[in-house]
Amino acid sequence: MTKRSLEVYGLGQCPLDYLGKIEAYPSPDTKCEFSNLVIEGGGPAATALVALARWDLSCAFAGVLGDDLFGSMIRTFLDEEDIDTGGILVRDGSESQFAFIVAEPGVGRRTIFWRRPTGPPLKPEELDFNIISQARVVLTDGLFVEASIAACKAAKDAGVPVVVDAGTLRQGILDIVPFSDYFVVSENFAKSLIGNDKPVDACYKLAELGPRVTGVTLGARGYVALVEGQVIERPAYPVEAVDTTGCGDAFHAGLCYGVVKGWDVKKSLDLGAWAAAMVSLKLGGRAGIPSLKEVEEKFF
């Protein structure tokens, strides 16, 4: 990658995604034909970094791959985006994370079948804390909980803002919350956390643990955020969604971009919401990422 100071350090999932379109989700014991096969890299943190790299920010990623064909493809996709992949570790004799995703364009939803990497998770002692402390923003999706906590602690100690993309309420992920500045979760995470469909309540509950900004992405309903005590509710940008894969990743990319650029939180969240809408117009999480020119025309 270009020799310049690091702006965004990402840590988390980096699967290979196979995606296809279907007319409707099938019943059991039936056949279902799909079309428009797309093969690309995926993962919340990794895909957010792809967006940020395309928006001319310097990025580095840490994660785990297997020593299989999928692993080499995943790294190649990231290398082609000029992302520093020196923090990715290859586990001998293991398989890389993989996902098969079926999208239903007519209703703007998708179903994900996934397998986590079969090798040992990333460990705190395998992180490069020097790189973390030099970043402008640290982003994690929390898959490797112990490593994520260690990275977030190091970032906080160095005064580096921490953004967390929490898609699933998995064991240990709430331990990351106190070490984050921006903790934005999926609608499913929020429902699992508070037991109802009141995302504002989830924002308040998470804010009690320390982040200055908490939020919930709500798909076609937009998002809700709590910014230092102020509730922000915004509808989604109106689009005819083809596939919602990667929308949350793009949302967090927009937030990270705004943090690096010193924008106010509302503008950063708005970039995230708009980028998410643009991503939904194409199959896969990366094909629809808006260009830097489009971002500049819309927000500068």
C-alpha positions as CSV (number, residue, x, y, z in Angstrom):
1,M,0.0,0.0,0.0
2,T,1.0,3.6,-0.3
3,K,3.6,4.7,2.3
4,R,1.6,7.1,4.3
5,S,0.2,7.3,7.9
6,L,-2.5,4.8,8.8
7,E,-6.0,6.2,9.0
8,V,-8.2,3.2,9.7
9,Y,-7.2,-0.1,11.4
10,G,-9.8,-2.9,11.1
11,L,-10.1,-6.2,12.9
12,G,-12.5,-9.0,12.4
13,Q,-14.2,-11.2,9.8
14,C,-12.9,-11.7,6.3
15,P,-14.9,-14.5,4.6
16,L,-15.3,-15.4,0.9
17,D,-18.9,-14.7,-0.1
18,Y,-20.9,-16.5,-2.8
19,L,-24.1,-14.7,-3.6
20,G,-27.0,-15.4,-5.9
21,K,-30.5,-14.1,-6.6
22,I,-33.7,-16.1,-6.0
23,E,-37.3,-15.2,-6.6
24,A,-38.5,-16.3,-3.1
25,Y,-37.0,-18.3,-0.2
26,P,-37.8,-22.0,-0.8
27,S,-39.7,-24.4,1.4
28,P,-37.9,-27.5,2.7
29,D,-37.3,-30.5,0.4
30,T,-37.6,-28.3,-2.8
31,K,-35.2,-27.2,-5.5
32,C,-34.5,-23.5,-5.9
33,E,-32.8,-22.1,-9.0
34,F,-30.5,-19.1,-8.4
35,S,-29.0,-16.6,-10.9
36,N,-26.4,-13.9,-11.1
37,L,-23.6,-15.7,-9.1
38,V,-21.2,-13.2,-7.5
39,I,-18.0,-14.2,-5.7
40,E,-16.3,-11.6,-3.6
41,G,-14.7,-10.9,-0.2
42,G,-17.0,-10.1,2.6
43,G,-17.1,-9.4,6.4
44,P,-18.3,-6.3,8.3
45,A,-14.9,-4.8,9.1
46,A,-13.2,-6.0,5.9
47,T,-15.9,-4.6,3.6
48,A,-16.0,-1.3,5.5
49,L,-12.2,-1.0,4.9
50,V,-12.8,-1.6,1.2
51,A,-15.2,1.3,1.1
52,L,-12.8,3.5,3.0
53,A,-9.8,2.5,0.8
54,R,-11.9,3.5,-2.2
55,W,-12.6,6.8,-0.5
56,D,-8.8,7.4,-0.4
57,L,-8.2,6.5,3.3
58,S,-5.2,4.3,4.2
59,C,-6.3,1.1,5.8
60,A,-4.9,-2.0,7.5
61,F,-6.7,-5.2,8.4
62,A,-6.1,-8.0,10.9
63,G,-7.9,-11.3,10.8
64,V,-7.5,-15.0,10.3
65,L,-7.5,-17.1,7.1
66,G,-7.0,-20.8,6.4
67,D,-4.3,-22.2,4.1
68,D,-6.9,-23.0,1.5
69,L,-7.9,-21.6,-1.9
70,F,-10.6,-19.4,-0.3
71,G,-8.0,-17.8,1.9
72,S,-5.7,-16.8,-1.0
73,M,-8.8,-15.3,-2.8
74,I,-9.8,-13.3,0.2
75,R,-6.4,-11.8,0.7
76,T,-6.1,-11.0,-3.0
77,F,-9.4,-9.1,-2.9
78,L,-8.1,-7.0,-0.1
79,D,-4.6,-6.5,-1.6
80,E,-6.3,-5.3,-4.8
81,E,-7.9,-2.5,-2.8
82,D,-4.5,-1.4,-1.5
83,I,-5.4,-2.4,2.0
84,D,-2.4,-3.5,4.2
85,T,-3.0,-7.2,4.9
86,G,0.1,-7.7,7.1
87,G,-2.1,-8.3,10.1
88,I,-3.9,-11.3,8.5
89,L,-2.6,-14.6,9.9
90,V,-2.9,-17.9,8.1
91,R,-3.7,-21.0,10.2
92,D,-2.1,-24.1,8.8
93,G,-4.4,-27.0,8.1
94,S,-7.6,-24.9,8.6
95,E,-10.3,-23.5,6.4
96,S,-11.2,-19.9,5.8
97,Q,-14.5,-18.2,6.7
98,F,-17.1,-18.7,4.1
99,A,-20.7,-17.6,3.4
100,F,-23.3,-18.4,0.9
101,I,-25.9,-15.7,0.5
102,V,-29.3,-15.8,-1.3
103,A,-30.9,-12.4,-2.1
104,E,-34.6,-11.8,-2.7
105,P,-34.6,-8.5,-4.8
106,G,-38.4,-8.3,-4.8
107,V,-38.5,-7.8,-1.0
108,G,-35.0,-6.4,-0.4
109,R,-33.8,-9.1,2.0
110,R,-31.2,-11.9,2.1
111,T,-30.4,-15.0,4.0
112,I,-26.8,-15.8,5.0
113,F,-25.4,-19.3,5.6
114,W,-21.9,-19.0,7.0
115,R,-19.0,-20.9,8.5
116,R,-16.5,-19.2,10.8
117,P,-12.8,-19.9,10.2
118,T,-11.9,-23.3,11.5
119,G,-8.5,-22.3,12.8
120,P,-7.7,-20.7,16.2
121,P,-9.1,-17.2,16.6
122,L,-6.9,-14.2,16.6
123,K,-5.2,-13.8,19.9
124,P,-4.3,-10.5,21.7
125,E,-0.5,-11.3,21.6
126,E,-0.7,-11.6,17.8
127,L,-1.8,-8.0,17.4
128,D,0.5,-5.2,16.4
129,F,-0.2,-2.6,19.0
130,N,2.2,-0.1,17.5
131,I,0.1,0.1,14.4
132,I,-3.1,0.3,16.4
133,S,-1.9,3.3,18.5
134,Q,-0.9,5.1,15.3
135,A,-4.3,4.8,13.6
136,R,-6.9,7.6,13.3
137,V,-9.7,5.2,13.9
138,V,-10.0,1.5,15.0
139,L,-12.9,-0.5,13.7
140,T,-13.9,-4.0,14.8
141,D,-16.9,-6.3,14.3
142,G,-16.1,-8.2,17.5
143,L,-15.8,-11.7,16.1
144,F,-12.5,-12.3,18.0
145,V,-13.7,-11.0,21.4
146,E,-10.4,-11.2,23.3
147,A,-8.4,-9.7,20.5
148,S,-11.0,-7.0,19.9
149,I,-11.0,-6.0,23.6
150,A,-7.2,-5.8,23.6
151,A,-7.2,-3.7,20.4
152,C,-9.9,-1.4,21.7
153,K,-8.1,-0.9,25.1
154,A,-4.9,-0.1,23.3
155,A,-6.7,2.4,21.0
156,K,-8.4,4.1,24.0
157,D,-5.1,4.3,25.8
158,A,-3.6,6.0,22.8
159,G,-6.5,8.4,22.3
160,V,-7.7,6.6,19.1
161,P,-11.5,6.6,18.6
162,V,-13.0,3.1,18.5
163,V,-15.9,2.2,16.3
164,V,-17.7,-1.2,16.8
165,D,-20.0,-2.9,14.3
166,A,-22.0,-5.4,16.3
167,G,-24.2,-7.5,14.2
168,T,-24.9,-10.4,16.6
169,L,-25.2,-10.4,20.3
170,R,-22.6,-13.1,20.8
171,Q,-20.9,-14.1,24.1
172,G,-18.4,-11.5,25.3
173,I,-19.2,-8.8,22.9
174,L,-20.8,-6.5,25.6
175,D,-17.3,-6.6,27.2
176,I,-16.1,-4.5,24.3
177,V,-18.7,-1.7,24.8
178,P,-16.8,0.2,27.6
179,F,-13.8,0.5,25.4
180,S,-15.7,1.9,22.4
181,D,-16.6,5.5,21.4
182,Y,-19.1,4.5,18.7
183,F,-21.1,1.3,19.2
184,V,-23.6,0.7,16.4
185,V,-25.6,-2.5,16.3
186,S,-28.0,-4.3,14.0
187,E,-31.7,-4.5,14.6
188,N,-31.5,-8.1,15.6
189,F,-28.7,-7.3,18.1
190,A,-30.9,-4.6,19.7
191,K,-33.9,-7.0,19.9
192,S,-31.8,-9.7,21.5
193,L,-30.4,-7.1,24.0
194,I,-33.6,-5.7,25.3
195,G,-36.3,-8.3,24.3
196,N,-38.4,-5.9,22.3
197,D,-38.6,-3.7,19.2
198,K,-37.6,-0.4,20.8
199,P,-34.2,0.5,19.4
200,V,-34.0,3.7,21.3
201,D,-34.1,1.7,24.5
202,A,-31.2,-0.4,23.2
203,C,-29.3,2.8,22.5
204,Y,-29.8,4.0,26.1
205,K,-28.8,0.7,27.6
206,L,-25.6,0.5,25.6
207,A,-24.8,4.2,26.4
208,E,-24.9,3.3,30.1
209,L,-21.7,1.3,29.5
210,G,-19.7,4.3,28.2
211,P,-19.8,5.0,24.4
212,R,-20.5,8.6,23.5
213,V,-22.5,7.4,20.5
214,T,-24.7,4.4,20.3
215,G,-27.0,3.4,17.4
216,V,-29.2,0.8,15.8
217,T,-29.4,0.3,12.0
218,L,-32.9,-0.6,11.0
219,G,-32.7,-1.5,7.3
220,A,-35.5,0.0,5.3
221,R,-36.6,2.0,8.4
222,G,-33.3,3.9,8.6
223,Y,-31.5,4.2,11.9
224,V,-31.7,5.5,15.4
225,A,-28.8,6.9,17.4
226,L,-28.1,8.4,20.7
227,V,-25.4,11.1,20.6
228,E,-24.4,12.3,24.0
229,G,-27.9,12.2,25.2
230,Q,-29.6,13.4,22.0
231,V,-31.8,11.0,20.1
232,I,-31.5,11.1,16.3
233,E,-34.0,9.1,14.2
234,R,-33.6,9.1,10.4
235,P,-35.5,7.2,7.6
236,A,-33.5,5.3,5.1
237,Y,-32.7,6.8,1.7
238,P,-35.6,5.6,-0.6
239,V,-34.3,3.0,-3.1
240,E,-35.4,-0.3,-4.7
241,A,-33.1,-2.6,-2.9
242,V,-31.7,-5.6,-4.8
243,D,-29.6,-7.0,-1.9
244,T,-28.9,-5.8,1.6
245,T,-25.6,-7.6,2.0
246,G,-23.0,-5.1,3.1
247,C,-25.4,-2.3,3.9
248,G,-24.3,-2.3,7.6
249,D,-20.7,-2.4,6.6
250,A,-21.1,0.6,4.4
251,F,-22.9,2.4,7.2
252,H,-19.9,1.9,9.5
253,A,-17.6,2.9,6.7
254,G,-19.4,6.2,6.5
255,L,-19.2,6.7,10.3
256,C,-15.5,6.0,10.3
257,Y,-14.9,8.3,7.3
258,G,-16.6,11.1,9.2
259,V,-14.6,10.5,12.3
260,V,-11.3,10.7,10.3
261,K,-12.4,13.8,8.6
262,G,-13.5,15.5,11.8
263,W,-17.2,15.8,10.7
264,D,-20.0,16.1,13.3
265,V,-21.7,12.8,14.1
266,K,-25.0,13.6,12.3
267,K,-23.1,14.2,9.0
268,S,-21.1,11.0,9.5
269,L,-24.2,8.9,10.2
270,D,-25.9,10.4,7.1
271,L,-23.0,9.4,4.9
272,G,-23.3,5.9,6.3
273,A,-27.0,5.7,5.6
274,W,-26.6,7.0,2.1
275,A,-23.7,4.6,1.4
276,A,-25.8,1.7,2.7
277,A,-28.6,2.6,0.3
278,M,-26.2,2.8,-2.6
279,V,-24.8,-0.6,-1.8
280,S,-28.2,-2.2,-1.7
281,L,-28.7,-1.4,-5.4
282,K,-26.3,-4.2,-6.5
283,L,-25.8,-7.8,-5.6
284,G,-23.0,-8.2,-3.0
285,G,-21.5,-6.0,-0.4
286,R,-18.8,-4.3,-2.5
287,A,-20.1,-3.8,-6.0
288,G,-22.4,-0.9,-5.1
289,I,-20.0,1.0,-2.9
290,P,-20.2,4.6,-4.1
291,S,-17.0,6.1,-5.6
292,L,-15.0,8.9,-3.9
293,K,-16.3,11.3,-6.6
294,E,-19.9,10.4,-5.7
295,V,-19.2,10.9,-2.0
296,E,-17.6,14.3,-2.6
297,E,-20.4,15.4,-4.8
298,K,-23.0,14.4,-2.2
299,F,-21.3,15.6,1.0
300,F,-18.7,18.3,0.2
